Amino acid sequence: MKNDLIVQLTNFQKSLSVTIALKTIGTRILLIITLFLAATFAQAQEASTSVNINLMDVLSIDTESAANGGTVDFRYETVEDYNSQKTTTIPKSLVVTFSKAFDVKVKANGEYFINGSNLIPINVITIQRNQSSTLAGRSAPVVLSTKDQVLVGGAALGSKLQLDLDYIIPQSKSSSNDILGKPSGTYTQTVTYTASAL
């Protein structure tokens, strides 16, 4: 009886091992079939589209520029005023957006600052780029004239570039006959700035 029990137990173990092996093989086969079917029937779908970026050249002196309808004032009220250099700094004189390198030019629209029949020559004013500007390029002070002169040359392209300007009347002009001895009043002339692509 003991031997019969051992034989039955041995047969049961073999049968159990075969069953476990078959289940493992079956599970693997089922997994392979599932993966194959998933790959065959559930493949990713694709669609393509063309994306275009159309660029146009942009040249803009923004409306927020102080030079757009603004004023620059010099006041001569004391003896010291007539014996010193006068400087007025105008932040954001020009705010420029350009898609290419460009020049900024300046000119006066007439030869004189005018107060009725009284005149002051425009060359009493020098204009220069202030160091606080974000608009960079070759720059040098410009003595105002009626001819277009390059104020900033070869400025790099950019968006909302800020040109802060210093308007200067040198001491030599303040104390000269160009200003000293003129009748009191406000003398006015229009100054025009032009930004043009290189």
Residue, then its C-alpha position, 0 to 999 in steps of 0.5 A: m500500500k505504501n508503494d501504491l501511495i508513492v506511485q500515485l504521488t509520483n504520478f500526481q507530481k508528474s501530472l502537476s508538472v506537465t499541467i503547470a508547464l502546459k499552462t506556462i507554454g499556453t500563457r506564452i503562446l496566448l501572449i504572443i498571439t495577442l501581441f501579434l493581433a494587436a500589432t496587426f489590427a491596431q497599428a498607429q495611423e498617421a496624417s501629415t500637414s505642411v506648416n508655412i511661416n510667411l515673413m514680410d519685411v517690417l519697418s516701424i517707428d512705433t506710435e509710443s515714440a516720444a518723437n511722434g508729436g512730442t516736444v523738446d524744451f530748452r529754457y533760458e531764464t538765468v545768467e547761468d543758462y546763457n553761460s553753460q551747456k544745456t542738455t535735454t534727454i528724451p527717453k524713448s525718443l524713437v521705439v523701432t521694430f525692424s526685421k533687417a539692419f537699418d539706419v536712423k537719420v535726422k534732419a531739420n525741416g527748416e534752417y532756423f528756429i522761428n519766433g515770428s521774424n526772429l530766427i536762431p540757426i538750427n546748428v545750435i542743436t547737437i543730437q546724440r544717442n544716449q547710452s541708455s538706449t537699447l538700439a545699438g549701432r555706429s553713432a556719433p553726435v550730429v549737428l542739426s542741419t536740413k540734410d539727412q544725417v546718419l544718427v545711428g548707422g547699421a543698427a541691428l534688427g530687433s523688436k521695440l528697440q529704444l533710442d534715447l536721445d540727448y539734445i544739446i546746446p553747447q556752452s559756445k552756442s548758448s553764449s553766442n549771438d545765435i542765442l544771446g541777445k535774441p528777443s524773448g519768446t519760443y523759437t520752434q522748428t520741426v525735426t524729422y527722424t527716418a529709419s530705413a533698411l540697409 
